[in-house]
Amino acid sequence: MLLADHVHPFVYREGFPHGVPPVDAVLAAGDLPGYYLEFLATKMTVPVIYVHGNHANEFVNEGEGRIAPRGVLNAHGRVIEEAGLRIAGWGGVPRYRQDGEGQYSAAQARWGLGRLAWQTRRGVDVLLTHAPPTGPHAGSDYAHRGCEAITAFMQRRRPQVVVHGHIHEYEGRKLEYTDPVSGVRVLNAYGYRIVEV
């Protein structure tokens, strides 16, 4: 199950997961509130794996501060092995505002994704990101442009699939495509989808 950027009313309801076919894992591609991630962890009996987005809303307010959501696995900057998959995670987006949270410079992306590429030298099944790679899913405005370091990772490590968020339905992009250079399947997780990986 893939989710990103939107608290979907079919998912965030009392009867969930009634009506949902069996899934092996939940991959959350950013900009989902912490309460929603915790809700998924309490309703699903499978791993919930996420990366942060660019709105810094993946926290839960408790007492006087914010804490990370409980019952879920943060994949940012590391490799997680769950549900028979090796999943590498990279949250956030390329910097578009000087003081914005959840944003990184081109140098930070090259370093961080280069480190992930080293960690996945034995192979990787899924690259879970918030920003899209460059190409058909990149947004038309500067804040939603694709990330060159993600594209370079795809070409270097060739995961089976890249799952990203950040590109909303108003962009009118196809939900998935196959990258012509790397052959990697690229999926936009906006909202809620169930896919076979």
Residue pairs with C-beta under 8 A, 6 or more apart in sequence:
1 20
1 23
1 25
1 26
1 27
1 44
1 192
1 193
1 194
2 26
2 27
2 28
2 29
2 163
2 187
2 189
2 192
2 193
2 194
2 195
3 11
3 26
3 27
3 28
3 29
3 32
3 40
3 189
3 191
3 192
3 193
4 28
4 29
4 30
4 31
4 32
4 53
4 130
4 164
4 165
4 166
4 188
4 189
4 190
4 191
5 29
5 30
5 31
5 32
5 53
5 165
5 166
5 168
5 189
5 190
5 191
6 32
6 168
6 190
6 191
6 192
7 32
7 33
7 36
8 191
8 192
10 16
10 192
11 40
11 192
12 36
12 39
16 43
17 43
17 44
20 194
21 194
23 44
23 46
23 194
24 46
24 83
24 84
24 85
25 46
25 47
25 48
25 49
25 82
25 83
25 85
26 40
26 44
26 46
26 47
26 48
26 49
27 49
27 50
27 87
27 126
27 128
27 163
27 189
28 37
28 40
28 48
28 49
28 50
28 51
28 72
28 189
29 50
29 51
29 53
29 128
29 129
29 130
29 163
29 164
29 165
29 166
29 189
30 50
30 51
30 52
30 53
30 54
30 58
30 91
30 92
30 102
30 129
30 130
30 165
30 166
31 53
31 54
31 55
31 57
31 58
31 130
31 165
31 166
32 50
32 53
32 57
32 58
33 57
33 58
34 57
34 58
34 59
34 60
34 66
34 67
34 68
34 69
35 60
35 69
37 48
37 50
37 58
37 69
37 71
37 72
38 60
38 69
38 70
38 71
38 72
40 48
40 72
41 48
41 69
41 70
41 71
41 72
42 71
46 83
47 73
47 82
47 83
48 71
48 72
48 73
49 72
49 73
49 75
49 80
49 82
49 87
49 89
49 128
50 58
50 69
50 72
50 73
50 74
50 75
50 89
50 128
51 74
51 75
51 76
51 89
51 90
51 91
51 92
51 128
51 129
51 130
52 58
52 74
52 76
52 91
52 92
52 102
52 130
53 91
53 92
53 93
53 102
53 130
53 165
53 166
54 92
54 93
54 100
54 101
54 102
54 103
54 130
54 166
55 101
55 102
56 101
56 102
58 68
58 69
59 66
59 67
59 68
59 69
60 66
60 67
60 68
60 69
60 70
68 74
73 80
73 82
74 89
75 87
75 88
75 89
75 91
75 128
76 89
76 90
76 91
76 92
77 89
77 90
77 112
77 115
77 116
78 88
78 89
78 116
78 119
79 86
79 87
79 88
79 89
79 116
79 119
79 120
79 124
80 86
80 87
80 89
81 87
85 125
85 126
85 197
86 120
86 122
86 123
86 124
86 125
86 126
87 124
87 125
87 126
87 127
87 128
88 116
88 119
88 120
88 124
88 126
88 127
88 128
88 153
88 157
88 159
89 116
89 127
89 128
89 129
90 109
90 112
90 113
90 116
90 127
90 128
90 129
90 130
90 150
90 153
91 102
91 129
91 130
92 102
92 103
92 104
92 130
92 131
93 102
93 103
93 104
93 130
93 131
93 143
93 144
93 147
93 166
94 103
94 104
94 105
94 106
94 109
94 131
94 145
94 147
95 103
95 104
95 105
96 103
96 142
96 143
96 145
97 103
97 143
102 130
104 112
106 148
106 149
109 147
109 148
109 149
109 150
110 149
110 152
112 149
113 149
113 150
113 152
113 153
114 149
116 127
116 153
117 153
117 156
117 157
120 157
120 159
123 157
124 157
124 159
125 159
125 160
125 161
125 197
126 159
126 160
126 161
126 162
126 163
126 197
127 150
127 153
127 154
127 157
127 159
127 161
127 162
127 163
128 163
128 164
129 147
129 150
129 162
129 163
129 164
129 165
130 164
130 165
130 166
131 146
131 147
131 150
131 164
131 166
132 138
132 139
132 144
132 146
132 147
132 150
132 164
132 166
132 167
132 186
132 188
133 146
133 147
133 150
133 151
133 154
133 162
133 164
133 179
133 186
134 145
134 146
134 147
134 148
134 150
134 151
135 146
135 151
135 177
135 179
135 186
136 173
136 174
136 177
136 186
137 146
137 164
137 167
137 173
137 174
137 177
137 186
137 188
138 144
138 145
138 146
138 167
139 145
139 146
139 166
139 167
139 171
140 171
144 166
144 167
144 171
150 162
150 164
151 179
154 162
154 179
154 181
154 182
154 184
154 186
155 181
155 182
158 182
158 183
158 184
159 184
160 184
160 185
160 197
161 184
161 185
161 186
161 187
161 197
162 179
162 184
162 185
162 186
162 187
163 187
163 189
164 186
164 187
164 188
164 189
165 188
165 189
165 190
167 173
167 188
167 190
168 190
169 190
169 191
173 188
174 188
175 187
175 188
175 193
176 185
176 186
176 187
176 188
177 185
177 186
178 184
178 185
178 186
179 185
179 186
187 193
187 195
